[in-house]
């Protein structure tokens, strides 16, 4: 992949964030998602690449989709696989909560797991704890491993978990171990990424969430030198059939980094839609919208934080070719 693609992808996430942020707090998650999706498509058409969507928006939400197999880019440049979540946290935007993102991950063709739209059990950590965690080990053992790796007392370790009834036992195990918990209502891509940045105050992510989001998080953590492990959790026969159709024969297999995203190169870009620990959300004043984004590349290890000020008068449709 060409390194210039990194900055082009930020233009895409910025447009999606600006479009969806207009719906913040209005209680209309599908309208916010549709705005982000439309903006992404429009800007993707200007990007010099031959992209194919291998992970699109989740079917479970019955939301407007950038569908699997859709072609993105202007037809020139590198051939790449694309994972997109135009609005990671539709409910977050609808309610005005924290950590909504517009997200893209790109890898060389054939290097990204075609994750079916179902739940995945996950565990994720930043660089200091790489090689220390095991999704098949106990919660206590993983917390102890992270505490040792980060030179912390166990009671100072912070785990982040989606606040769901299905995680009641997991939450109790973390508390019994003596660690602290940061519960999040949505957005486990952000939760996984936050483990790689000390200033977010998060050391490890536990729990189940969307499998496509697991791959997006894997690309980001590959760029950051972190680690995520996963196990698919099909709920019924239809989901088992979907796994087979997508080339996943062993649904019980533990998925490691190289299973989720192969090769030595990948790019991840995200723009904050609402405020979060890592990125500020979109702010509007007059004819200007401000954004904060992060873009990272696995091959170089470069991580860039980008502040943008966008003239909505000169670029009303968020696209300038």
Residue pairs with C-beta under 8 A, 6 or more apart in sequence:
1 78
1 80
1 106
1 108
1 265
1 267
1 299
2 48
2 77
2 78
3 297
3 300
5 47
5 48
5 49
5 77
5 78
5 80
5 106
5 267
6 267
6 269
6 295
6 296
6 297
6 302
6 304
7 295
8 47
8 48
8 49
9 47
9 104
9 106
9 267
9 269
9 295
10 269
10 271
10 293
10 295
10 306
11 43
11 46
11 47
12 40
12 43
12 44
12 47
12 102
12 104
12 269
13 40
13 101
13 102
13 103
13 104
13 269
13 270
13 271
13 293
14 102
14 271
14 291
14 293
14 308
14 310
14 318
15 39
15 40
15 42
15 43
15 318
15 319
16 36
16 37
16 39
16 40
16 43
16 86
16 87
16 102
16 271
17 36
17 101
17 102
17 271
17 272
17 273
17 281
17 282
17 291
17 293
18 39
18 282
18 289
18 291
18 310
18 312
18 318
19 35
19 36
19 38
19 39
19 318
20 32
20 33
20 35
20 36
20 39
20 86
20 87
20 93
20 100
20 102
20 273
21 93
21 273
21 274
21 281
21 282
21 284
21 289
22 35
22 284
23 31
23 32
23 35
23 93
23 94
24 32
24 93
24 96
24 273
24 274
24 281
24 282
25 93
25 94
25 95
25 96
26 32
26 94
27 94
27 95
28 94
29 61
29 63
29 90
29 91
29 93
29 94
30 63
30 64
30 90
32 87
32 90
32 93
32 94
33 57
33 61
33 63
33 64
33 86
33 87
33 90
34 63
34 64
36 86
36 87
36 102
36 273
37 57
37 63
37 64
37 65
37 66
37 86
37 87
38 64
39 86
39 318
40 66
40 84
40 86
40 102
40 104
41 66
41 72
42 317
42 318
42 319
43 318
43 319
44 51
44 72
44 73
45 72
45 73
45 74
46 74
46 319
46 321
47 72
47 73
47 74
47 77
48 73
48 74
48 76
48 77
49 72
49 73
49 74
49 76
49 77
49 78
49 79
49 80
49 106
50 71
50 73
50 75
50 76
50 77
50 78
50 79
50 80
51 71
51 72
51 73
51 79
51 80
51 81
51 82
51 106
52 69
52 70
52 71
52 72
52 79
52 80
52 81
52 82
52 109
53 66
53 67
53 68
53 69
53 70
53 71
53 72
53 82
53 83
53 84
54 68
54 81
54 82
54 83
54 112
54 114
55 68
55 82
55 83
55 84
55 105
55 112
55 114
55 115
55 212
55 215
55 216
56 65
56 66
56 67
56 68
56 70
56 84
56 212
57 63
57 64
57 65
57 66
57 84
57 85
57 86
58 117
58 210
58 212
59 65
59 117
60 117
60 210
61 90
63 90
66 72
66 84
66 86
68 114
72 82
78 108
79 108
79 109
80 106
80 107
80 108
80 109
81 106
81 107
81 108
81 109
81 110
81 111
81 112
82 104
82 105
82 106
83 104
83 105
83 106
83 112
83 212
83 215
83 216
83 219
84 103
84 104
84 105
85 101
85 102
85 103
85 189
85 212
85 213
85 216
86 102
86 103
87 93
87 100
87 101
87 102
87 273
88 100
88 101
88 102
88 103
88 187
88 189
88 190
88 213
88 216
88 270
89 97
89 99
89 100
89 101
89 186
89 187
89 190
89 273
89 274
90 100
90 186
91 97
91 185
91 186
92 98
92 99
92 100
92 185
92 186
92 187
92 273
92 274
93 100
93 273
93 274
96 274
97 185
97 186
97 274
98 184
98 187
98 274
98 275
98 276
98 277
99 184
99 186
99 187
99 190
99 191
99 274
99 275
99 276
99 277
99 278
100 186
100 187
100 272
100 273
100 274
100 276
100 281
101 187
101 189
101 190
101 270
101 271
101 272
101 273
101 276
101 279
102 270
102 271
102 273
103 189
103 216
103 268
103 269
103 270
104 267
104 268
104 269
104 270
105 112
105 215
105 216
105 219
105 220
105 261
105 266
105 267
105 268
105 269
106 219
106 266
106 267
106 268
107 219
107 261
107 262
107 263
107 265
107 266
107 267
108 263
108 265
108 266
110 262
111 261
111 262
111 263
111 266
112 215
112 219
112 260
112 261
112 262
112 266
113 215
113 218
113 255
113 259
113 260
113 261
114 246
114 247
114 248
115 211
115 212
115 214
115 215
115 232
115 246
115 260
116 211
116 232
116 234
116 239
116 242
116 243
116 246
116 248
117 210
117 211
117 212
117 242
118 210
118 211
118 232
118 233
118 234
118 235
118 239
118 242
118 243
119 208
119 209
119 210
119 211
119 232
119 233
119 235
120 208
120 209
120 210
120 211
120 214
120 230
120 231
120 232
120 233
120 255
121 135
121 207
121 208
121 230
121 231
121 233
122 135
122 188
122 192
122 205
122 206
122 207
122 208
122 209
122 214
122 217
122 228
122 229
122 230
123 133
123 135
123 142
123 204
123 205
123 206
123 228
123 229
123 230
124 191
124 192
124 195
124 204
124 205
124 217
124 221
124 226
124 227
124 228
124 229
125 132
125 133
125 146
125 149
125 195
125 203
125 204
125 205
125 226
125 227
125 228
126 195
126 196
126 197
126 198
126 203
126 221
126 224
126 225
126 226
127 196
127 224
127 225
127 226
128 149
128 150
129 145
129 146
129 149
129 150
129 203
129 204
129 227
130 225
130 226
130 227
131 227
132 145
132 146
132 148
132 149
133 142
133 145
133 146
133 204
133 227
133 229
134 141
134 142
134 145
134 229
135 229
135 230
135 231
135 254
136 254
137 145
138 173
139 170
139 173
139 174
139 177
139 206
140 173
140 176
140 177
142 204
142 206
143 154
143 157
143 159
143 174
143 177
143 179
143 204
144 154
146 152
146 157
146 203
146 204
147 153
147 154
147 156
147 157
150 157
150 203
152 203
154 177
154 178
154 179
155 178
155 179
155 180
156 180
157 179
157 180
157 203
157 204
158 179
158 180
158 181
158 182
158 201
158 202
158 203
158 204
159 174
159 179
159 180
159 181
159 182
159 202
159 203
159 204
159 205
159 206
160 181
160 182
160 183
160 184
160 191
160 194
160 195
160 202
160 204
160 205
160 206
161 167
161 170
161 171
161 174
161 181
161 182
161 183
161 184
161 205
161 206
161 207
162 183
162 184
162 185
162 186
162 188
162 191
162 207
162 208
162 209
163 183
163 184
163 185
164 207
166 208
167 206
167 207
167 208
170 206
170 207
171 181
171 183
174 181
174 206
175 181
182 201
182 202
184 190
184 191
187 276
188 205
188 207
188 209
188 210
188 213
188 217
189 213
189 216
189 217
189 220
189 270
190 276
190 277
190 278
191 202
191 205
192 205
192 217
192 220
192 221
192 228
193 217
193 220
193 221
193 224
193 270
193 278
194 200
194 202
194 205
194 277
194 278
195 202
195 203
195 204
195 205
195 221
195 226
196 220
196 221
196 224
196 225
196 226
197 277
197 278
199 277
200 277
200 278
201 277
202 277
205 228
208 233
211 230
211 232
214 228
214 230
214 255
214 260
215 260
215 261
216 268
217 228
218 228
218 230
218 257
218 260
218 261
219 260
219 261
219 266
219 267
219 268
219 298
220 226
220 268
220 270
220 296
221 227
221 228
221 257
222 257
222 261
222 266
222 298
223 266
223 267
223 268
223 296
223 297
223 298
223 301
223 303
224 296
224 303
225 301
227 257
228 257
228 260
229 254
229 255
229 256
229 257
230 254
230 255
230 260
231 252
231 253
231 254
231 255
232 243
232 248
232 251
232 252
232 253
232 255
234 240
234 242
234 243
234 251
240 251
243 249
243 251
253 259
264 298
264 299
265 297
265 298
265 299
266 297
266 298
266 299
267 295
267 296
267 297
267 298
268 294
268 295
268 296
269 293
269 294
269 295
269 296
270 279
270 293
270 294
270 295
271 279
271 282
271 291
271 292
271 293
272 278
272 279
272 280
272 281
272 282
272 291
272 292
272 293
273 281
273 282
274 281
274 282
275 281
278 294
279 292
279 293
279 294
279 305
280 292
281 292
282 289
282 290
282 291
283 289
283 290
284 312
287 311
287 312
287 313
288 309
288 310
288 311
288 312
289 309
289 310
289 312
290 307
290 308
290 309
290 310
291 307
291 308
291 310
292 305
292 306
292 307
292 308
293 305
293 306
293 308
294 303
294 304
294 305
294 306
295 303
295 304
295 306
296 302
296 303
296 304
310 318
314 320
